[in-house]
Amino acid sequence: MEKAELMSYILIIVGVTLLILTFVMAVVLVTSELGILSQSDLSQALGEILGPIAAAIIRVLYLGIMGWTGSIATIRGIQLYKEAKRIPPVKTETSKEQE
């Protein structure tokens, strides 16, 4: 197995693992229970809501970056694998002499 082919397998495995983890974390985030606030004062309700909204935005950004990284690693691994299979191994001087 060539070095490029081994690297392509590693990139594909890392990328797919990141994508699987992203989807699992997204499912956990979506299925988590939400606490509904009941306040009569609008300014207090908005003040208490901003914290969870900021936390949700951070989680969504984290999942987006993780998914983006996983997809790029997977794409690069597949491209590297295709290139490794397309280019024939280079023959050296000693291998030419042995033929």
C-alpha positions as CSV (number, residue, x, y, z in Angstrom):
1,M,0.0,0.0,0.0
2,E,1.4,3.4,-1.0
3,K,1.7,6.3,1.3
4,A,-0.9,8.4,-0.6
5,E,-3.4,5.6,-0.5
6,L,-2.9,5.1,3.3
7,M,-3.3,8.9,3.8
8,S,-6.5,8.9,1.7
9,Y,-8.0,6.1,3.9
10,I,-7.1,8.0,7.1
11,L,-8.7,11.2,5.7
12,I,-11.9,9.4,4.7
13,I,-12.2,7.7,8.1
14,V,-11.6,11.0,10.0
15,G,-14.1,12.9,7.8
16,V,-16.8,10.2,8.0
17,T,-16.3,10.0,11.8
18,L,-16.7,13.8,12.1
19,L,-19.8,13.7,10.0
20,I,-21.3,10.9,12.1
21,L,-20.5,12.7,15.3
22,T,-22.1,15.9,13.9
23,F,-25.3,14.2,13.1
24,V,-25.4,12.4,16.5
25,M,-24.8,15.7,18.3
26,A,-27.5,17.4,16.2
27,V,-30.0,14.8,17.1
28,V,-29.2,15.1,20.8
29,L,-29.5,18.9,20.5
30,V,-32.9,18.7,18.7
31,T,-34.4,16.1,21.0
32,S,-33.3,17.8,24.2
33,E,-36.1,19.2,26.3
34,L,-36.8,22.9,26.1
35,G,-37.8,24.9,29.1
36,I,-40.5,27.4,28.4
37,L,-40.4,30.5,30.5
38,S,-43.6,32.2,31.6
39,Q,-43.0,35.7,32.7
40,S,-45.5,38.5,32.8
41,D,-42.8,41.2,32.4
42,L,-41.5,41.3,28.9
43,S,-38.1,42.9,29.8
44,Q,-37.4,40.1,32.3
45,A,-38.5,37.4,29.9
46,L,-36.1,38.8,27.2
47,G,-33.3,39.0,29.7
48,E,-33.7,35.3,30.6
49,I,-34.1,34.2,27.0
50,L,-30.9,35.7,25.7
51,G,-28.7,33.3,27.5
52,P,-30.2,30.1,26.1
53,I,-30.4,31.7,22.6
54,A,-26.7,32.5,22.7
55,A,-25.9,29.0,23.8
56,A,-28.0,27.5,21.0
57,I,-26.3,29.8,18.4
58,I,-22.9,28.6,19.7
59,R,-24.0,25.0,19.4
60,V,-25.3,25.5,15.9
61,L,-22.1,27.2,14.8
62,Y,-20.0,24.4,16.4
63,L,-22.1,21.7,14.5
64,G,-21.8,23.7,11.3
65,I,-18.0,24.0,11.5
66,M,-17.7,20.3,12.5
67,G,-19.8,19.2,9.6
68,W,-17.9,21.4,7.2
69,T,-14.6,20.1,8.4
70,G,-15.8,16.5,8.1
71,S,-17.1,17.0,4.6
72,I,-13.8,18.6,3.4
73,A,-11.7,15.9,4.9
74,T,-13.9,13.2,3.3
75,I,-13.8,15.0,-0.1
76,R,-10.0,15.4,0.1
77,G,-9.6,11.8,1.0
78,I,-11.6,10.6,-1.9
79,Q,-9.7,12.9,-4.3
80,L,-6.4,11.6,-2.9
81,Y,-7.5,8.0,-3.3
82,K,-8.5,8.7,-7.0
83,E,-5.1,10.3,-7.7
84,A,-3.3,7.4,-6.0
85,K,-5.1,4.9,-8.1
86,R,-4.6,6.8,-11.4
87,I,-0.9,7.4,-11.2
88,P,1.1,4.2,-11.8
89,P,4.1,3.5,-9.6
90,V,7.4,4.9,-10.8
91,K,10.0,2.4,-11.8
92,T,13.5,3.0,-10.5
93,E,16.8,2.3,-12.3
94,T,17.3,-0.9,-10.3
95,S,13.9,-2.3,-11.2
96,K,14.6,-1.6,-14.9
97,E,17.9,-3.5,-14.8
98,Q,16.3,-6.5,-13.2
99,E,13.8,-6.9,-16.0
